[in-house]
Amino acid sequence: MPENANVNTAQPETGKKQFLSPKIWLGGGLGLLLIALGAYLFFRASGSGEEDFGAGEKRIYEIAIVVRGQQNPDPAEDRKNSLKAGDALIAQGEGHQWSVTEKTSYLILKMNLTDKQAEALTRPEEVEIAFSDLSAEEQKRIEEEKALAEKEGRDYTEETRRETVRARAYRVKIEKLPPFNPDLLPAGQPFLDQVYDWAMVEKKPKIK
């Protein structure tokens, strides 16, 4: 090696803290935020669905639940009008005086629910009817109402038209209960000493 060659003999400095640039910190923080948001949305979509009804004070309801599904030979009418096993017939406040027929025909469970959850249990599944799917007479009536409102200088708000496609949108998972014989309901309700919650409820699969 030539004598006059410049050789860098400096050793790396030790003991000094290495700081990440602000851009790296910002990028990493944004990535973690997106991961957390994605996880929240996933669990929200795959969970029990309780968040769909918002926050609210809970109270004890007594729910009359169908244990023997109704049947209609017409498949479309059966889906729209027949209550199936696990469907809630009605929700009442704790201490409700059930009739003899109700106590011997339905399973009655105590459930700790919000008002919106109790309402959802007894609500049919509905879909909005598009204007194009209305009858010609109904379409004509709507157009006439719109024209009259415009002529009189009034605002016109078209009402939402909905159609029931299934008797209940949610069901109680009675198969998760300890085994019981519906024929023995006249002898007494088997689970009134227990209080259940929305975890016992499931949304029915989407109609294909």
Secondary structure as the mmCIF struct_conf table of DSSP 4:
data_model
#
loop_
_struct_conf.conf_type_id
_struct_conf.id
_struct_conf.beg_label_comp_id
_struct_conf.beg_label_asym_id
_struct_conf.beg_label_seq_id
_struct_conf.end_label_comp_id
_struct_conf.end_label_asym_id
_struct_conf.end_label_seq_id
TURN_TY1_P TURN_TY1_P1 GLU A 3 ASN A 4
HELX_LH_PP_P HELX_LH_PP_P1 ALA A 10 GLU A 13
BEND BEND1 GLY A 15 GLY A 15
HELX_LH_PP_P HELX_LH_PP_P2 LYS A 16 GLN A 18
HELX_RH_AL_P HELX_RH_AL_P1 PRO A 22 SER A 46
BEND BEND2 GLY A 47 GLY A 47
BEND BEND3 GLY A 49 GLY A 49
HELX_RH_3T_P HELX_RH_3T_P1 GLU A 50 PHE A 53
STRN STRN1 LYS A 58 ILE A 65
BEND BEND4 VAL A 67 ARG A 68
BEND BEND5 PRO A 73 ASP A 74
HELX_RH_AL_P HELX_RH_AL_P2 PRO A 75 ASN A 81
TURN_TY1_P TURN_TY1_P2 ALA A 85 GLY A 86
STRN STRN2 ALA A 88 GLY A 93
TURN_TY1_P TURN_TY1_P3 GLU A 94 GLY A 95
HELX_RH_AL_P HELX_RH_AL_P3 VAL A 100 SER A 105
BEND BEND6 TYR A 106 TYR A 106
STRN STRN3 LEU A 107 THR A 114
HELX_RH_AL_P HELX_RH_AL_P4 ASP A 115 LEU A 121
TURN_TY1_P TURN_TY1_P4 THR A 122 THR A 122
HELX_LH_PP_P HELX_LH_PP_P3 ARG A 123 PRO A 124
STRN STRN4 GLU A 125 GLU A 128
HELX_LH_PP_P HELX_LH_PP_P4 ILE A 129 ALA A 130
HELX_RH_3T_P HELX_RH_3T_P2 PHE A 131 ASP A 133
BEND BEND7 LEU A 134 LEU A 134
HELX_RH_AL_P HELX_RH_AL_P5 ALA A 136 LYS A 151
TURN_TY1_P TURN_TY1_P5 GLU A 152 GLY A 153
HELX_LH_PP_P HELX_LH_PP_P5 GLU A 158 ARG A 161
STRN STRN5 ARG A 162 ARG A 166
BEND BEND8 ALA A 167 ALA A 167
BEND BEND9 ALA A 169 ALA A 169
STRN STRN6 TYR A 170 VAL A 172
HELX_RH_3T_P HELX_RH_3T_P3 ILE A 174 LYS A 176
BEND BEND10 LEU A 177 LEU A 177
HELX_LH_PP_P HELX_LH_PP_P6 PRO A 178 PRO A 179
HELX_RH_3T_P HELX_RH_3T_P4 PRO A 182 ALA A 187
BEND BEND11 PRO A 190 PHE A 191
TURN_TY1_P TURN_TY1_P6 LEU A 192 ASP A 193
STRN STRN7 VAL A 195 TYR A 196
HELX_RH_3T_P HELX_RH_3T_P5 TRP A 198 MET A 200
STRN STRN8 VAL A 201 LYS A 203
HELX_LH_PP_P HELX_LH_PP_P7 LYS A 204 ILE A 207
#
